[in-house]
Structures are given as structure tokens and as C-alpha cells.
Amino acid sequence: MNNYKYITLFSLIFYSEFYNCQDDWTTFPAENNVDSNIVEKQNNDTTLKLLDYNSKLGNINIIKVGKIDSLINKLDKENTILGYTVQIEVSQQTKLINEARIKFIKKYPKKQIFDEYIAPNTYLYAGSFYDKNDAYAFKNEISKSFSNTIVIKKEMELPSLRDF
């Protein structure tokens, strides 16, 4: 029992010394007239230097790499990519295609719709998607109104790179 008293007394003294040795790092240092503590050492001489973010002395050099222009020109010539669209209707009767188009435009006025004629059928497509998951999400959204929708892989035009 006597040993426990000595051990606890020793540990309290030992840990209290560690506690007193720590700096108070949670408080901010005293304020000086200097905005930052950037020290510039030159020839073993230290001087405090203020940071001036509003200086007019700086400049920016923009170096344009020719490879980027050649890539943009190449993509302008090859302006298609393999993407996805949702096929709404396939028919040889233009009346059915027009009815499906009108029904789609009434329900989804902001969505893109287009058709393609490959003899003897006319195909009605909706949406242009770069990602297959987006196409399937749109298909599930419109499948309540259009029963025979399927996702089709199709070449589609790229947006112009000059617009960005």
C-alpha cells in the first residue's frame, strides 16, 4: 500500500513537469506591426519583410502550346463521338411517328428529340447522352409513357471546343 502512494506521487510530479514544459500553442502570438513573420535571410542578416499582395510589379506570361491548337483542329474535323440515345418508336407509318413525337414534346418540352429514316423504317430518338447510366436513367423516366423504349449506341456530335 505504501508503494502505491510513492508511485502516484512520483507520477504526479513527473507529469506536472511535462505539463509546465509545453508552450501554449493554442493562443495566437502577440500582435506586431508586421503583417507576417516571413524572414528573409541574406548574408546571415535577418530582416522582416512585409507581403504586399496588391503590388503592380508582377506580370503574367501566357505561353500557348501548339499541340493544343492541333488537337482542337483535329477534334473539329472529327466532330462525332460514340454516345447513347433512347429509341422511342420505330415504324413505317409516319402518322405513328408524328403522334409519338407530339406526345413526347407535350410531356418533355425541354428534351431533345430527333428522327432518322433508314428505309423502310423511321426511328424516333430522344436525348443525347455521353454516359450510358444517364441514358438508362432517362429511359426509366420516360418508360411510363412510352412502353417500348430502348437505349441505343449512336454517333453524336461533340459540342464545339471553341465555346469553352
BALOKOL-947783 format. One record per atom (N, C-alpha, C): residue in one letter; x, y, z. Coordinates in steps of 0.001 Angstrom, whole numbers, padded with zeros to 6 digits, always signed. Example, Ala and Ser with C-alpha at 12.3 -4.5 7.8 and 13.67 -1.06 7.14 Angstrom:
<nodes>
A+013190-005690+007800;A+012300-004500+007800;A+013200-003300+007800;S+012850-002250+007080;S+013670-001060+007140;S+012900+000030+007870;
</nodes>
This chain:
<nodes>
M+000821-001181+000000;M+000000+000000+000000;M+000868+001247+000000;N+001938+001176+000709;N+002856+002293+000800;N+003513+002581-000544;N+003756+001530-001306;N+004367+001690-002639;N+003456+002460-003591;Y+002161+002250-003481;Y+001227+002938-004360;Y+001239+004445-004135;K+001430+004851-002876;K+001493+006272-002571;K+002721+006898-003231;Y+003846+006205-003150;Y+005074+006732-003767;Y+004968+006757-005293;I+004369+005748-005840;I+004225+005693-007306;I+003314+006812-007790;T+002186+007019-007153;T+001278+008093-007579;T+001896+009467-007362;L+002626+009634-006252;L+003289+010912-006005;L+004357+011185-007060;F+005123+010178-007370;F+006166+010312-008394;F+005559+010609-009764;S+004482+009893-010119;S+003863+010115-011436;S+003239+011503-011517;L+002651+012010-010435;L+002100+013361-010457;L+003185+014406-010670;I+004299+014251-009997;I+005412+015187-010163;I+005978+015097-011574;F+006130+013891-012062;F+006695+013659-013395;F+005817+014281-014488;Y+004508+014019-014442;Y+003602+014547-015463;Y+003386+016047-015319;S+003466+016576-014126;S+003311+018019-013966;S+004487+018766-014581;E+005675+018177-014549;E+006831+018790-015197;E+006625+018841-016721;F+006076+017778-017298;F+005797+017784-018733;F+004754+018837-019074;Y+003769+018985-018225;Y+002715+019957-018469;Y+003270+021374-018471;N+004172+021686-017554;N+004744+023025-017471;N+005728+023298-018598;C+006287+022271-019197;C+007272+022467-020263;C+006638+022797-021603;Q+005376+022522-021785;Q+004718+022742-023070;Q+004448+024227-023282;D+004638+024680-024541;D+004263+026042-024891;D+002751+026104-025035;D+002236+027283-024907;D+000803+027442-025095;D+000556+027706-026585;W+000498+026654-027350;W+000400+026751-028805;W-001024+027053-029265;T-001986+027000-028356;T-003365+027252-028764;T-003699+028730-028838;T-002876+029586-028260;T-003144+031020-028315;T-002321+031645-029430;F-002802+032752-029949;F-002104+033441-031017;F-000954+034253-030438;P+000107+034440-031206;P+001207+035272-030695;P+000775+036731-030577;A+001515+037465-029816;A+001202+038884-029621;A+001287+039603-030956;E+000400+040567-031148;E+000368+041269-032424;E+001530+042233-032533;N+002107+042248-033729;N+003181+043192-034047;N+002683+044121-035135;N+003476+045051-035519;N+003139+045919-036635;N+003415+045246-037968;V+003939+044031-037929;V+004280+043303-039148;V+003129+042375-039489;D+002707+042368-040773;D+001581+041529-041196;D+001918+040052-041182;S+003147+039701-041482;S+003518+038297-041500;S+004901+038140-040917;N+005220+036952-040554;N+006511+036671-039942;N+007467+036043-040948;I+007429+036508-042179;I+008314+035965-043197;I+009696+036570-042979;V+010651+035740-042780;V+012010+036216-042521;V+012849+035878-043735;E+013505+036885-044246;E+014378+036689-045398;E+015815+036749-044911;K+016553+035691-045149;K+017941+035642-044674;K+018871+035973-045828;Q+019665+036993-045634;Q+020667+037370-046625;Q+021965+037679-045882;N+022999+036941-046224;N+024321+037145-045619;N+024266+037108-044096;N+023583+036142-043565;N+023424+035951-042122;N+022772+037145-041438;D+022062+037973-042203;D+021348+039103-041641;D+019857+038839-041817;T+019098+038926-040776;T+017666+038661-040872;T+016917+039980-040841;T+015968+040106-041763;T+015115+041295-041782;T+013683+040833-041969;L+012775+041535-041376;L+011370+041224-041568;L+010896+041890-042848;K+010122+041152-043634;K+009644+041665-044908;K+008127+041550-044956;L+007459+042633-045316;L+006013+042626-045420;L+005589+042043-046764;L+004478+041299-046763;L+003913+040796-048005;L+002933+041831-048545;D+003088+042197-049807;D+002200+043153-050438;D+001516+042446-051604;Y+000263+042051-051395;Y-000478+041319-052421;Y-001038+042239-053499;N-001049+043524-053272;N-001607+044472-054224;N-000532+045170-055048;S+000597+044568-055173;S+001699+045183-055898;S+001420+045191-057401;K+001865+046254-058074;K+001695+046374-059519;K+002925+045877-060275;L+003905+045343-059568;L+005158+044950-060198;L+005096+043596-060887;G+004126+042764-060593;G+004061+041419-061155;G+003557+041417-062587;N+003825+040324-063295;N+003305+040143-064642;N+003060+038661-064880;I+002257+038382-065874;I+001914+037009-066216;I+002296+036778-067666;N+003016+035707-067900;N+003351+035302-069267;N+002537+034077-069622;I+001763+034158-070701;I+000969+033035-071166;I+001680+032450-072373;I+002068+031194-072250;I+002747+030500-073336;I+001781+029479-073902;K+001426+029661-075154;K+000463+028779-075787;K+001215+027661-076509;V+000843+026438-076203;V+001494+025278-076805;V+000782+024949-078114;G+001543+024722-079163;G+000976+024436-080475;G+000224+023125-080538;K+000564+022178-079677;K-000112+020881-079685;K-001588+021010-079317;I-001910+021993-078470;I-003308+022174-078085;I-004129+022641-079280;D-003585+023570-080071;D-004299+024031-081269;D-004487+022905-082264;S-003466+022065-082448;S-003604+020966-083400;S-004634+019952-082916;L-004725+019742-081599;L-005728+018831-081057;L-007132+019392-081248;I-007300+020688-081026;I-008613+021313-081228;I-009016+021234-082698;N-008083+021483-083607;N-008396+021390-085038;N-008756+019969-085434;K-008064+018984-084876;K-008366+017589-085180;K-009757+017217-084682;L-010097+017665-083474;L-011416+017360-082928;L-012519+018116-083670;D-012185+019281-084237;D-013173+019986-085048;D-013486+019216-086320;K-012475+018552-086894;K-012706+017760-088100;K-013457+016474-087773;E-013081+015837-086681;E-013754+014621-086241;E-014746+015009-085156;N-015886+015526-085543;N-016798+016102-084569;N-017890+015137-084110;T-017645+013835-084155;T-018613+012885-083636;T-017971+012001-082575;I-018795+011505-081707;I-018353+010600-080646;I-019425+009539-080478;L-019027+008394-080006;L-019979+007325-079773;L-020673+007577-078431;G-021968+007838-078493;G-022742+008134-077295;G-023981+007261-077246;Y-024964+007698-076489;Y-026175+006914-076287;Y-027400+007794-076472;T-028464+007193-076954;T-029744+007853-077082;T-030833+006839-076765;V-032051+007314-076558;V-033169+006432-076233;V-034112+006388-077429;Q-034336+005172-077921;Q-035253+004982-079053;Q-036665+004876-078501;I-037547+005749-079011;I-038925+005784-078523;I-039846+004949-079401;E-039710+005116-080700;E-040652+004467-081620;E-039939+004086-082908;V-040361+002955-083483;V-039914+002516-084808;V-041159+002137-085588;S-041298+002716-086772;S-042480+002411-087557;S-042258+002777-089016;Q-043057+002146-089871;Q-043063+002522-091278;Q-044136+003570-091551;Q-044993+003805-090585;Q-046078+004761-090741;Q-045680+006090-090096;T-045655+007134-090887;T-045263+008447-090375;T-046289+008995-089390;K-047527+008557-089498;K-048567+009015-088576;K-048242+008572-087141;L-047793+007340-086956;L-047424+006849-085623;L-046207+007605-085061;I-045259+007882-085937;I-044063+008625-085513;I-044455+010033-085079;N-045310+010705-085852;N-045739+012065-085518;N-046549+012103-084222;E-047400+011097-083999;E-048172+011031-082754;E-047248+010854-081543;A-046247+009988-081690;A-045298+009770-080601;A-044472+011040-080351;R-044110+011749-081419;R-043346+012989-081278;R-044165+014032-080517;I-045427+014199-080891;I-046297+015183-080233;I-046490+014819-078759;K-046693+013546-078478;K-046864+013090-077094;K-045605+013368-076268;F-044430+013129-076872;F-043178+013356-076167;F-042952+014844-075912;I-043189+015675-076912;I-042972+017113-076767;I-043904+017714-075714;K-045138+017195-075619;K-046059+017688-074600;K-045583+017335-073194;K-045035+016125-073025;K-044592+015685-071693;K-043222+016246-071329;Y-042307+016327-072307;Y-040920+016753-072051;Y-040539+017847-073056;P-041008+019069-072870;P-040772+020119-073868;P-039312+020564-073973;K-038502+020372-072936;K-037118+020845-072979;K-036139+019771-073431;K-036601+018565-073633;K-035717+017473-074037;K-035582+017439-075561;Q-034407+016988-076002;Q-034112+016908-077427;Q-034798+015678-078026;I-035362+015840-079230;I-035981+014732-079942;I-035604+014840-081410;F-035301+013709-082036;F-034958+013703-083456;F-035332+012355-084043;D-035465+012341-085367;D-035799+011085-086035;D-034793+010803-087134;E-034807+009557-087576;E-033875+009111-088609;E-034621+008120-089497;Y-034498+008326-090777;Y-035159+007424-091726;Y-034120+006498-092344;I-034254+005215-092081;I-033455+004176-092729;I-034475+003229-093340;A-034519+003226-094670;A-035570+002514-095397;A-035725+001086-094903;P-036874+000648-094657;P-038210+001249-094811;P-038746+001863-093523;N-037945+001939-092463;N-038448+002382-091159;N-038000+003797-090819;T-038786+004431-089958;T-038415+005711-089361;T-038244+005472-087864;Y-037107+005935-087352;Y-036770+005749-085938;Y-036900+007090-085232;L-037530+007094-084070;L-037685+008304-083277;L-036828+008166-082022;Y-035889+009120-081836;Y-034949+009090-080713;Y-035151+010311-079835;A-034791+010148-078565;A-034870+011269-077626;A-033593+011302-076798;G-033019+012499-076667;G-031850+012706-075818;G-030548+012302-076465;S-029479+012952-076060;S-028112+012618-076452;S-027292+012551-075180;F-026733+011384-074899;F-026028+011172-073642;F-024627+010654-073915;Y-023666+011176-073177;Y-022289+010698-073278;Y-022066+009495-072370;D-022937+009330-071388;D-022798+008278-070393;D-023981+007316-070496;K-023702+006026-070430;K-024744+005012-070548;K-025713+005063-069366;N-025196+005358-068183;N-026055+005428-066997;N-027081+006551-067108;D-026676+007692-067668;D-027617+008797-067863;D-028713+008406-068851;A-028329+007673-069901;A-029309+007232-070894;A-030317+006279-070266;Y-029848+005344-069442;Y-030771+004418-068793;Y-031664+005123-067771;A-031153+006130-067093;A-031980+006894-066152;A-033101+007617-066901;F-032764+008192-068061;F-033780+008868-068876;F-034775+007859-069437;K-034288+006701-069852;K-035174+005640-070364;K-036181+005231-069302;N-035712+005046-068066;N-036620+004672-066980;N-037629+005774-066679;E-037217+007013-066881;E-038122+008135-066640;E-039254+008174-067665;I-038935+007918-068928;I-039967+008023-069970;I-040659+006699-070260;S-040189+005599-069670;S-040803+004296-069971;S-042234+004198-069434;K-042639+005079-068520;K-044019+005101-068045;K-044963+005555-069155;S-044476+006453-070010;S-045305+006993-071085;S-045113+006242-072395;F-043902+005733-072620;F-043587+005031-073861;F-043104+003625-073493;S-043843+002619-073938;S-043612+001263-073439;S-042397+000572-074045;N-042100+000786-075303;N-041033+000037-075974;N-039779+000871-076173;T-039284+001478-075125;T-038070+002282-075239;T-036845+001418-075010;I-035799+001698-075759;I-034524+001008-075565;I-033388+002023-075722;V-032263+001713-075084;V-031081+002564-075187;V-030260+002075-076375;I-029866+003006-077240;I-029138+002695-078469;I-027796+003420-078436;K-026748+002708-078870;K-025448+003342-079055;K-025479+004050-080403;K-025095+005326-080413;K-025223+006105-081644;K-024133+007172-081693;E-023661+007463-082898;E-022705+008561-083061;E-023440+009876-082908;M-022828+010785-082144;M-023444+012086-081941;M-022373+013166-082007;E-022813+014362-082269;E-021887+015471-082443;E-021359+015948-081110;L-020078+016338-081105;L-019454+016922-079926;L-019827+018388-079824;P-019877+018928-078613;P-020032+020383-078523;P-018766+021060-079013;S-018898+022247-079513;S-017753+022969-080049;S-016783+023327-078931;L-015501+023033-079128;L-014495+023335-078117;L-014198+024825-078061;R-014512+025535-079090;R-014240+026969-079124;R-015217+027733-078206;D-016322+027089-077807;D-017299+027739-076946;D-016811+027837-075511;F-015853+027018-075106;F-015431+026974-073711;F-014382+027988-073420;
</nodes>
